[in-house]
Amino acid sequence: MFKFLKSLLGRGPAVTNVTPLEAEALVRQGAMLLDVRSAAERRTAKVRGSTHLPLDDLGKRGGTLPRDRVIVCQCASGHRSRVAAAQLAAQGFDVRNLQGGIQAWQAAGLPTQ
C-alpha cells in the first residue's frame, strides 16, 4: 500500500511517458498495450490488439499481467493510465504511460477500431 501511495506522490518508481509513435513502436516490438478505460469508453474506439483491464479492476487482476514484457498503459487522455502505470511500476512491472491517451493516438493518425 505504501509503495502505491509513494508512486502517486512522486516518490515511487518513475514512470516514463511515451508518445503515440513510441508506444506503437513498443507494441510492434512485443509490448502489451493495456487499456485502463471503462467498458463504455472502449466501445467508442480501441486500439486493435490492446488488452482491456479497467483501472478499477487493476488491483484485483493486475497480477495476471505478464512480467516478461513492457506494458504501455493507455486511457482517454493519459491521466488514468499514469495512475495505472505508477501502480504497476510499484509492483515491479516494466511500464510506460501513453501520453495523451487514445486521443493523442488518434491525433497522430494511428488506427483505431
C-alpha positions as CSV (number, residue, x, y, z in Angstrom):
1,M,0.0,0.0,0.0
2,F,2.8,2.4,0.9
3,K,4.6,1.8,-2.4
4,F,1.4,2.6,-4.3
5,L,0.9,5.8,-2.4
6,K,4.5,6.8,-2.8
7,S,4.3,6.3,-6.5
8,L,1.2,8.6,-6.7
9,L,3.0,11.2,-4.7
10,G,6.1,11.0,-6.9
11,R,8.3,9.1,-4.6
12,G,7.9,5.7,-6.1
13,P,9.4,4.2,-9.3
14,A,9.5,6.7,-12.1
15,V,7.1,6.2,-15.0
16,T,8.2,7.1,-18.4
17,N,5.7,8.9,-20.7
18,V,5.8,7.8,-24.4
19,T,4.4,9.4,-27.5
20,P,1.9,7.6,-29.6
21,L,4.6,6.8,-32.2
22,E,6.9,5.5,-29.5
23,A,4.1,3.4,-28.0
24,E,3.2,2.0,-31.4
25,A,6.9,1.0,-31.9
26,L,7.0,-0.7,-28.5
27,V,3.9,-2.6,-29.3
28,R,5.4,-3.7,-32.6
29,Q,8.4,-5.0,-30.6
30,G,6.2,-7.1,-28.3
31,A,4.9,-4.7,-25.6
32,M,1.4,-5.1,-24.3
33,L,-0.9,-2.1,-24.8
34,L,-3.1,-2.0,-21.7
35,D,-6.4,0.0,-22.0
36,V,-7.5,1.0,-18.5
37,R,-10.7,2.9,-19.6
38,S,-14.2,1.7,-18.8
39,A,-16.0,-0.7,-21.0
40,A,-18.3,2.0,-22.3
41,E,-15.3,4.2,-23.3
42,R,-13.7,1.2,-25.0
43,R,-16.8,0.6,-27.1
44,T,-16.3,4.0,-28.7
45,A,-12.8,3.3,-30.0
46,K,-10.0,1.0,-29.2
47,V,-6.6,0.1,-30.5
48,R,-6.5,-3.3,-32.2
49,G,-4.7,-5.8,-30.1
50,S,-4.9,-3.9,-26.9
51,T,-5.8,-5.6,-23.7
52,H,-8.7,-4.2,-21.6
53,L,-8.3,-4.0,-17.8
54,P,-10.3,-1.1,-16.3
55,L,-8.3,0.9,-13.7
56,D,-10.9,0.0,-11.1
57,D,-10.1,-3.7,-11.6
58,L,-6.3,-3.3,-11.7
59,G,-5.8,-4.0,-8.1
60,K,-7.7,-7.3,-8.3
61,R,-6.5,-8.6,-11.7
62,G,-3.1,-6.8,-12.1
63,G,-1.3,-10.0,-11.0
64,T,-2.4,-11.7,-14.3
65,L,-0.4,-9.3,-16.4
66,P,2.9,-10.5,-18.0
67,R,6.1,-9.6,-16.2
68,D,8.3,-10.5,-19.2
69,R,7.0,-7.7,-21.5
70,V,6.9,-4.0,-21.4
71,I,3.4,-2.7,-20.6
72,V,2.2,0.5,-22.1
73,C,-0.8,1.9,-20.2
74,Q,-3.4,3.8,-22.2
75,C,-6.6,5.6,-21.3
76,A,-8.6,8.5,-22.9
77,S,-6.2,11.4,-22.1
78,G,-3.2,9.9,-20.2
79,H,-4.2,10.7,-16.6
80,R,-5.8,7.4,-15.5
81,S,-3.1,5.4,-17.4
82,R,-0.4,7.3,-15.5
83,V,-2.1,6.2,-12.2
84,A,-2.2,2.6,-13.5
85,A,1.4,2.8,-14.7
86,A,2.5,4.1,-11.3
87,Q,0.6,1.3,-9.5
88,L,2.2,-1.4,-11.8
89,A,5.7,0.1,-11.5
90,A,5.4,-0.1,-7.7
91,Q,4.7,-3.8,-8.2
92,G,7.8,-4.2,-10.3
93,F,6.3,-4.2,-13.8
94,D,8.2,-2.6,-16.7
95,V,5.7,0.1,-17.7
96,R,5.2,3.2,-19.8
97,N,2.4,5.7,-20.0
98,L,0.9,6.7,-23.3
99,Q,1.0,10.5,-23.0
100,G,-2.3,12.0,-24.2
101,G,-4.0,8.6,-24.3
102,I,-6.1,7.4,-27.2
103,Q,-6.9,11.0,-28.1
104,A,-3.2,11.5,-28.9
105,W,-3.0,8.1,-30.6
106,Q,-5.8,9.1,-33.0
107,A,-4.5,12.7,-33.5
108,A,-1.2,11.1,-34.6
109,G,-3.1,9.3,-37.3
110,L,-2.7,5.8,-35.8
111,P,-5.6,3.4,-36.4
112,T,-8.4,2.5,-34.0
113,Q,-11.4,0.3,-34.4
